[in-house]
Every structure is written in C-alpha cells, then in structure tokens.
C-alpha cells in the first residue's frame, strides 16, 4: 500500500482527515493505510480528525474497521483525549460507540480525557465520560492534580458541580505543591466555585500549601475581595496567620488592595500596627 507521505511525514490521508475533506478521505482509504502515523507527532488520521471535530471523517475512519480508536501519538494521547480537550461531543460519542474507545487512558503527563475536558470546561464531555463508569474521577496527573483541581482553578462552575455529585470525588486531594482545588479557586477569584466547595462541607479552609500559604493568603495577594468575604464568613479562619513574616494586613497593603485592608480591619483580629521582618507597618 503506498504511503503517499508529505515532507512533514504526514500522509495525504492525514491532511485530508485533519481538514475534514470526507470525499477525499473516502477515496484515499482504498489505497492508504489509515493507521500510518506521521513522522513528527506520531499521530494517525483519526487523531487529527478527532481533534478538529470532523464527525463524518471520524465515522468513515472508524467504520472502515482498520483504525484503532485508542492509537496513541508521540505524547501518548489518544483521539479521545484530543476530542475531549476540544469539546467535540459527537466525536466522543462516535469513538465510544463505533471505536469502543478506552475512556481512561493516560498520556505521557498522566492526563486522562476527563482531565482535559475538566480543565477546558466542557461540561457535556465530562458528563459523557463519567456516565461510562469507567473513569477514575480522582485521577492524578504528573503534578498530582485532579480533574476537580483543574476545573476549580479555571472557574468551570458547571464542571465542578458535576464532579462533586460523584461520591468518590475527593474534595481535598493535594497536588505536589500541597494545594487543593479550593486553594486554586480562591487564588483566581472564582467565587461561585469557592462557594460550591465550601457548601459541600468537606473542604479544609485552613489547609496550607508547601510554602505554608493558606487560601486567605492567596486570595489576599490577588485582590479577590468577593472570595475573601466568603472565606471570612465561614468563621473558621485565624486571620493573624503570618505569610513570609507578614500578616495578611501587611500583604493586602503591600499589593494596594484597599478594600481588603478594610475587610481585614473590620474583623477586629488584625493588628494595624503589625510589622514585617523589616519593621515595616501597613502604613
């Protein structure tokens, strides 16, 4: 069977599949091996078609019976991984129905299709993957981060809701920096996600990361007033906690967050005359 390779190591079939040219794909399938991988990325035509959401091409390749739906590229990513990252719902369904794709294969960084979908905020894909009952909802990537951690960091409220409905999902799993999903959400000011994680009642609000920093410290540094209000309302914080020899008040003043300085002063638990390691006060 002729290879019909380009100078980039991709076959004509690979290019046609990636661009969604179904008629050309149909012609080439008669003379080109659909499992030939390109030289640079190690990807099959199905991988390219799945990434770009070309449903008809994906169906053509899968129905030919000669295409492996779980073929891994040079980074150990599968067609399902690419489709999940980019939110191609119909392609994901085709890979499951016709290709019998494995829903939980990890790539070289230990990311699963669920990790990619959660990080990108694709609620329908996350739901499809969870419904297979064949995915590990607490899977950890190379940095020990879970799908919930990524969804929380990026503020994907609907994805977080879906994941929290799964009994097996651990709300407080720490990554390699000892940070939890709540820590990431607080840092980035995702108030709705912080509220969801607090309402479930299982998130530790006093958790500290590898550098000894708390949720309140990250939110204070980044000026996340709404999140700080939510956290303070829990009544579970020690607002005298020091971060790198600075109290939270010093931290807020240093970054110029006037509203947060006011919030902290209103707690009555911070010292307006506190000094850092260099004898500097908030003023």
C-alpha positions as CSV (number, residue, x, y, z in Angstrom):
1,X,0.0,0.0,0.0
2,X,1.6,3.4,-1.0
3,X,2.5,5.8,1.8
4,X,1.9,9.0,-0.1
5,X,3.9,10.9,2.6
6,X,4.5,14.6,2.7
7,X,7.8,16.3,3.6
8,X,6.4,16.6,7.2
9,X,5.9,12.9,7.4
10,X,2.1,13.2,7.1
11,X,0.2,11.2,4.5
12,X,-2.4,12.8,2.2
13,X,-5.0,10.9,4.2
14,X,-3.7,12.6,7.4
15,X,-4.1,16.1,5.8
16,X,-7.5,15.3,4.3
17,X,-8.8,13.9,7.6
18,X,-7.4,16.8,9.6
19,X,-9.1,19.3,7.3
20,X,-12.4,17.4,7.2
21,X,-12.4,16.5,3.5
22,X,-14.6,13.5,3.7
23,X,-14.8,12.7,-0.1
24,X,-11.0,12.7,-0.4
25,X,-10.7,10.6,2.7
26,X,-13.1,8.1,1.2
27,X,-11.0,7.8,-1.9
28,X,-7.7,7.6,-0.1
29,X,-8.9,4.8,2.2
30,X,-8.8,2.5,-0.7
31,X,-5.1,2.9,-1.2
32,X,-3.6,4.3,2.0
33,X,-3.2,2.6,5.4
34,X,-5.3,4.6,7.8
35,X,-3.0,3.6,10.7
36,X,0.1,5.2,9.3
37,X,1.4,7.7,11.8
38,X,3.1,11.0,10.8
39,X,6.8,11.3,11.4
40,X,6.8,14.4,13.6
41,X,4.0,13.9,16.0
42,X,3.2,10.2,15.7
43,X,-0.5,10.9,15.0
44,X,-2.9,9.0,12.9
45,X,-5.5,10.5,10.5
46,X,-8.2,9.6,13.2
47,X,-6.3,11.6,15.8
48,X,-6.3,14.8,13.6
49,X,-9.9,14.4,12.6
50,X,-10.9,13.9,16.3
51,X,-9.0,16.9,17.4
52,X,-10.7,19.1,14.8
53,X,-14.2,17.7,15.3
54,X,-14.7,16.3,11.8
55,X,-17.6,13.9,12.7
56,X,-18.1,12.5,9.2
57,X,-14.4,11.8,8.7
58,X,-14.2,10.1,12.2
59,X,-17.1,7.9,11.3
60,X,-15.6,7.0,7.9
61,X,-12.3,6.0,9.5
62,X,-13.9,4.0,12.3
63,X,-16.3,2.2,10.1
64,X,-13.5,1.0,7.9
65,X,-12.6,-1.4,10.6
66,X,-8.9,-0.9,10.2
67,X,-8.5,2.1,12.5
68,X,-7.5,1.7,16.2
69,X,-9.6,4.2,18.2
70,X,-7.0,4.0,21.0
71,X,-4.0,4.6,18.9
72,X,-1.5,6.8,20.9
73,X,0.6,9.6,19.4
74,X,4.1,10.7,20.3
75,X,2.8,12.1,23.6
76,X,0.7,9.1,24.3
77,X,-2.5,11.0,23.6
78,X,-5.5,9.2,22.0
79,X,-8.1,10.5,19.6
80,X,-10.5,10.6,22.6
81,X,-8.1,12.8,24.5
82,X,-8.0,15.3,21.7
83,X,-11.7,15.3,21.2
84,X,-12.3,15.7,24.9
85,X,-10.0,18.7,25.2
86,X,-11.7,20.5,22.3
87,X,-15.3,19.7,23.4
88,X,-16.3,17.6,20.4
89,X,-19.3,15.8,21.8
90,X,-20.4,13.9,18.7
91,X,-16.9,12.7,18.1
92,X,-16.6,11.5,21.6
93,X,-19.8,9.5,21.2
94,X,-18.6,8.0,17.9
95,X,-15.3,6.9,19.5
96,X,-17.3,5.2,22.2
97,X,-20.0,3.7,20.1
98,X,-18.0,2.6,17.0
99,X,-14.5,2.6,18.2
100,X,-15.1,1.2,21.6
101,X,-12.5,3.7,22.9
102,X,-10.9,3.3,26.3
103,X,-12.3,6.2,28.4
104,X,-9.4,6.4,30.9
105,X,-6.1,6.1,29.0
106,X,-3.4,8.4,30.4
107,X,-1.0,10.4,28.2
108,X,2.7,10.9,29.0
109,X,1.8,13.5,31.6
110,X,-0.8,11.2,33.2
111,X,-3.6,13.3,31.9
112,X,-6.8,11.4,31.1
113,X,-9.6,12.5,28.7
114,X,-11.5,13.6,31.9
115,X,-8.6,15.8,32.9
116,X,-8.6,17.5,29.6
117,X,-12.3,18.0,29.5
118,X,-12.5,19.3,33.0
119,X,-9.6,21.7,32.5
120,X,-11.2,23.1,29.4
121,X,-14.7,23.4,30.9
122,X,-16.5,21.0,28.6
123,X,-19.4,20.0,30.8
124,X,-21.1,17.7,28.2
125,X,-17.9,15.8,27.7
126,X,-17.3,15.4,31.4
127,X,-20.8,14.1,31.8
128,X,-20.3,11.6,28.9
129,X,-17.1,10.3,30.4
130,X,-18.5,10.0,33.9
131,X,-21.5,8.1,32.6
132,X,-19.3,5.4,31.2
133,X,-18.4,4.5,34.9
134,X,-15.0,3.6,33.6
135,X,-13.1,6.7,34.5
136,X,-11.2,7.5,37.7
137,X,-12.6,10.8,38.8
138,X,-9.7,11.3,41.2
139,X,-7.0,10.5,38.6
140,X,-3.8,12.5,39.2
141,X,-1.5,13.9,36.6
142,X,2.2,14.2,36.8
143,X,1.9,17.1,39.2
144,X,-0.7,15.1,41.2
145,X,-3.5,17.4,40.1
146,X,-7.0,16.0,39.7
147,X,-9.8,16.9,37.2
148,X,-11.5,18.8,40.1
149,X,-8.3,20.8,40.7
150,X,-8.1,21.9,37.1
151,X,-11.8,22.8,36.9
152,X,-11.7,24.7,40.1
153,X,-8.6,26.7,39.1
154,X,-10.2,27.7,35.8
155,X,-13.6,28.6,37.3
156,X,-15.7,26.0,35.5
157,X,-18.6,26.0,37.9
158,X,-20.8,23.5,36.0
159,X,-18.0,21.0,35.7
160,X,-17.2,21.4,39.4
161,X,-20.9,20.7,40.1
162,X,-20.8,17.5,38.0
163,X,-17.7,16.2,39.7
164,X,-19.0,17.0,43.2
165,X,-22.0,14.8,42.5
166,X,-19.7,11.8,42.3
167,X,-19.4,10.2,45.7
168,X,-15.9,9.1,45.1
169,X,-14.5,12.5,44.2
170,X,-12.2,13.7,47.0
171,X,-12.6,17.5,47.5
172,X,-9.3,17.9,49.4
173,X,-6.8,15.9,47.4
174,X,-3.5,17.8,47.4
175,X,-1.2,18.2,44.4
176,X,2.6,18.2,44.5
177,X,2.6,21.7,46.0
178,X,0.1,20.6,48.7
179,X,-2.6,22.8,47.1
180,X,-6.2,21.8,47.0
181,X,-9.0,22.6,44.5
182,X,-10.2,25.3,47.0
183,X,-6.8,26.9,47.1
184,X,-6.7,27.3,43.3
185,X,-10.2,28.6,43.1
186,X,-9.6,31.1,45.9
187,X,-6.4,32.4,44.3
188,X,-8.1,33.0,41.0
189,X,-11.2,34.6,42.4
190,X,-13.7,32.1,41.3
191,X,-16.4,32.9,43.9
192,X,-19.0,30.5,42.6
193,X,-16.6,27.6,42.7
194,X,-15.3,28.5,46.2
195,X,-18.9,28.6,47.4
196,X,-19.7,25.2,45.9
197,X,-16.6,23.7,47.6
198,X,-17.4,25.3,50.9
199,X,-21.1,24.2,50.8
200,X,-20.2,20.6,50.4
201,X,-18.7,20.8,53.9
202,X,-15.7,18.7,53.2
203,X,-13.1,21.2,52.2
204,X,-10.5,22.2,54.7
205,X,-10.4,26.0,54.8
206,X,-7.2,26.2,56.9
207,X,-5.1,24.0,54.6
208,X,-1.6,25.2,53.9
209,X,0.5,24.5,50.8
210,X,4.1,23.5,50.6
211,X,5.2,27.1,51.2
212,X,2.9,27.5,54.2
213,X,0.4,29.6,52.4
214,X,-3.3,29.5,53.1
215,X,-6.4,30.1,50.9
216,X,-6.8,33.5,52.5
217,X,-3.2,34.4,51.7
218,X,-3.6,33.7,48.0
219,X,-6.9,35.5,47.8
220,X,-5.5,38.5,49.6
221,X,-2.4,38.8,47.4
222,X,-4.5,38.7,44.3
223,X,-7.2,41.1,45.5
224,X,-10.1,38.7,45.4
225,X,-12.4,40.6,47.6
226,X,-15.5,38.5,47.0
227,X,-13.7,35.3,47.8
228,X,-12.2,36.8,51.0
229,X,-15.7,37.8,52.2
230,X,-16.9,34.2,51.6
231,X,-13.9,32.7,53.4
232,X,-14.2,35.1,56.4
233,X,-17.9,34.3,56.7
234,X,-17.1,30.7,57.5
235,X,-15.7,31.9,60.8
236,X,-13.1,29.2,60.7
237,X,-10.0,31.3,59.9
238,X,-7.2,32.6,62.1
239,X,-6.6,36.0,60.5
240,X,-3.4,36.5,62.5
241,X,-1.7,33.9,60.3
242,X,1.6,35.2,59.0
243,X,2.8,34.8,55.5
244,X,6.6,35.1,55.0
245,X,6.8,37.2,58.2
246,X,3.9,39.5,57.0
247,X,0.4,39.4,58.4
248,X,-2.4,39.4,56.0
249,X,-3.0,43.0,56.6
250,X,0.6,43.8,55.5
251,X,0.1,41.6,52.4
252,X,-3.0,43.4,51.4
253,X,-1.4,46.8,52.0
254,X,1.7,45.8,50.1
255,X,-0.3,44.9,47.0
256,X,-2.5,48.0,47.3
257,X,-5.8,46.2,47.9
258,X,-7.7,48.9,49.9
259,X,-11.0,47.1,50.1
260,X,-9.3,44.0,51.5
261,X,-7.4,46.1,54.1
262,X,-10.8,47.4,55.2
263,X,-12.3,43.9,55.3
264,X,-9.5,42.6,57.5
265,X,-9.6,45.6,59.8
266,X,-13.3,45.0,60.3
267,X,-12.7,41.5,61.6
268,X,-11.1,43.1,64.7
269,X,-8.5,40.3,64.6
270,X,-5.6,42.0,62.9
271,X,-3.1,44.4,64.2
272,X,-2.9,47.7,62.3
273,X,0.5,48.4,63.8
274,X,2.0,45.0,62.9
275,X,5.5,45.0,61.4
276,X,7.1,42.7,58.9
277,X,10.7,41.3,59.2
278,X,12.0,44.7,58.1
279,X,10.0,46.6,60.7
280,X,7.6,48.0,58.1
281,X,4.0,48.6,59.0
282,X,0.9,48.5,56.7
283,X,1.0,52.3,56.6
